[in-house]
Amino acid sequence: MDWLFAALAGAATGILSGFGVGGGTLLLIYLTAIAGMAQQQAQGINLLYFLPSAAAALPAHIRHGYVEKSVLLPAILAGLVCALLASWAATGLDTGLLRRCFGGFLLVVGLRELFRKG
């Protein structure tokens, strides 16, 4: 029955990702807080989760004119390089420190969104 709850969590975060809410972040919270997975393993799964989510959303974003094609290739290359570097760095960090950094990141982003004007 655990697989059913995991499938429902994946479906819900996938739907939220499609709406641009940040389903991957919610998936990471589910994996660590509810499923009890190690932070590094959860982040690796989150990176793999992002690939099909982004690929599924990209055609709709292109069709609606939300993609600036002149910056697409540099953004993809920079994202790949940074993802590689960050995943390499994350494997060397203590799990407790990694959780605190991620929690701080979520707090900053949440406060920024809460107090953003416009």
N, C-alpha and C positions, 0 to 999 in steps of 0.2 A: 504494500500500500504506500510505502515511502516514494516509490517511483511516480505514483499518481500526483502526490503533492509537489514533487519536483517538476513534473510535466506542467502542472497548473502554474507554478511559479515562473517557469520558462515561457509559457504562453502569455501570462500577464505582463511580464517584463518585455516580451517581444512586441506586444500591442503598444505598450507605453513608448518603446523605442520608435515605433512607427509614427507616433504622434510627436516625437522629439522631446519627450519628457526626461529621458536619461534612464531608460530601462536597464542598461548595463550596470549603472551604479546601484540600482535597486537589487539587481541580481547578485551583485557582490555582497551587499548587506545580507541578503537571504542566505547565500552560501556560507558566510562566516558566522552570522548570529544565530541562524535557525538550523542549518545543516551541520554546523560545527566543523567546517572545513578550514584547513590552515590558510592564512592570508595569501601566501605565495601561490598556492594551488588555485585558490579562488580567483586571483588576479589573472592567472594563466587561462583559466576557463573563460573569464570575462573577455580577455583579448580575442580568443577564438570565437566567442559569441558575437562580438562586434562585427566580424567579417561578413557573415551572411545577412546580418541586420542592415548593415550599411549598403551592401550590394542590392538588397531588396528595395531600399528606400531611394537609391540613386536615380533610377529611371523616372520616378515621379518628380523628384526635385529638378531634374534636367528639363522635363516636359513643362513644368510650371515656371521655368526661368529663374530658379533659385540658385543655380550653379554658375559662377563666374568662370567660364572656360579658360580664360587666360592664366588664372592662378591654380587651376586644377592639378596640373602635373607637379609644380613646385610644392604645393600643399601635400600631395600624396607622398612625395619623396621625403619631405621633412617629417611627416607623420610616421612613416616607416622607420626612419633613422632614430627618431626620438622614442618610438615604441621599443625598438631593439635595445637602445641604451637604458631606458627606464626599467625594462624587464630584467636586464643584466644586473642593474644596480639593486633592484628589489630582491633578487635571489641572495644577495650578500647581506641584506639588512636583517636585524633581529625582528621577529614577528611582532613583538610588542611595540617596537618603534614604528614599524610599518603601519600597524593599526592606528597608532596615535597620529601619524602623519596623514593617513587617509581620513580619519575623523576630523582633524583640523581643516583639511581641504573641504570636506563636506560642510563644515560649519561656516567657513569663509564664503563658499559659493551660495549657501542657503541665505546667509545674511545679506549678501550682495543682491540676490534676487528679491528678497523681502523688501529692501529699502531702495530698489532701483526705481527711477522715475521714468515714466513714459512707457 
